[in-house]
Amino acid sequence: MSEVQTAVYFICDDLSKDPAGPRVLERVRALRNPQPCGLELDGRAVLAETDPLGNRLIYVPTRDVVSHDYPHFAPLMSAHFAEVDIAGCVNWHEGANAPDAIFTVHTTGDVDAGVFGAMSPRWVRALMLQLERARAQAGMETWSVQTEGTHWSGILHGGRPEWVLEFAAPLVDIEIGSSLASWSNATAVDVVARGIAGVFLEPEPSRPLRSVLCVGGVHIETAFVRAVLQEPNTHPVAISHVLSNQWLVTGRYEDPSGLERLRRCVQSINGGVHGIAFHDNLKGPHKTLVRDLAAELGVPAFKHRAMREPASLPLW
């Protein structure tokens, strides 16, 4: 690449508040030896390095997960990092029915409210592929790279959906899940440290990248991410926002405002979308909504099962 890219990663350094992020930060320091760049936030030195292609990687130690205290962190993030190409919040994943031994990358937004953070398909795809490469190289055969439905954890900490828009750069969560054994797994921590450092090293595919909006399904829908990982060179697919079924239902997307919220979703995606994948079990009104949006955009709509075989997608 001739153009220099910049990534920033916000990583909590307090194990009492984040059981995974501080371990990743420690591993980044040992593995990459990033140096203070002259900027301090909350009395913590911001660290930086350049990758082998000359791109800039910035690591920001924080006293808490940024989404857990957004009124404090968002102004600092915007003041210093609003122009980066990709931003990541490195932390942990958990949940009552959450699968274990996973690495996840998910976009930011509140589907119910129809508020969607900026999203860069190119670099989200690169993060997923770099995590997958690091996972395979580490021999972690029982682990997998996944994505999640678009959401923002700040909602659980008193945040308002519209706050998502206060930080202009594309922001994703990068997580280790979903148990203490996984959060503290030294190899898993190493995979994340290597994966985030390689975001700009992902080889250019042999044909143009295709961005797909994913609609429906459960919170972690494996078919969506499979399309990204399976044929990255010959049939390069990027997942854009993922709108899980649960939030389409609670957000009443069948109402007249549903189509406008979907339009806002597409507008938040850098470069737009080349297709829309919808889950087979999507309710009839929501399937109609997807087809209407696809017709409006002039892109194909297809069932999510087709994502299992990227070469079969009507994108090429």
C-alpha angles and dihedrals in degrees: 000000000000095000118077112235128201130210127184126197122197109206127177111229097199116093091197088065102033123025095197112027098066090052091053091048091051090050092048089054092050096042102038105020095213113193132224109271098202097265125108128192119190088349092303121121114239110228129214142180140167123241122227090273094052097256119143124246118190125191118197116195110210134191091231140007102289096232090055092066104022097157086064101038105035096069091049092047092049094045095055110018110029092114100053120121095231134004128195137192107209112206144115138296127218141151142151093266099022118138116241132229095039140134113209136193117188137170126240128251147094109256095190092058095037093239115142129182121225111282131199110199093191096058097036087055090048091053091051093049094046091050089049092050092049091046092052093045089052091053093238094156095163092053127080141192113239141169130223136214112279109270143137121231091206088082089070089054100052097277124147121230093239090060088075088075094056092085110059100195121090105269127191135174117238111196146177114217154254123322139030089258089058097041090054096040104124094208092051090050089051091051092055093046091052095040097054092045090055099052094114095040096070108122119248110255121241093247136030118292118252120212119210128195109215120212128186134358131098126314093269106035108181097197092066097057092041089069090058097048103038107068106006096162106039099031107022112192127179123198113226121189116338114216107198118212094241092065095043086058099044090041091052094228089177087074119096091262092059096085093048090051090052090050089054089050092055092045090058092059115092107238094007122245135300096202145358123232116201128191117249091234095055113131116259096250091049092050088052089050091052092049091048091052092047091051090049091051094041093235131123123262117209141168118274092240089071088066088073089072109039093187089063095056117111091237104095 
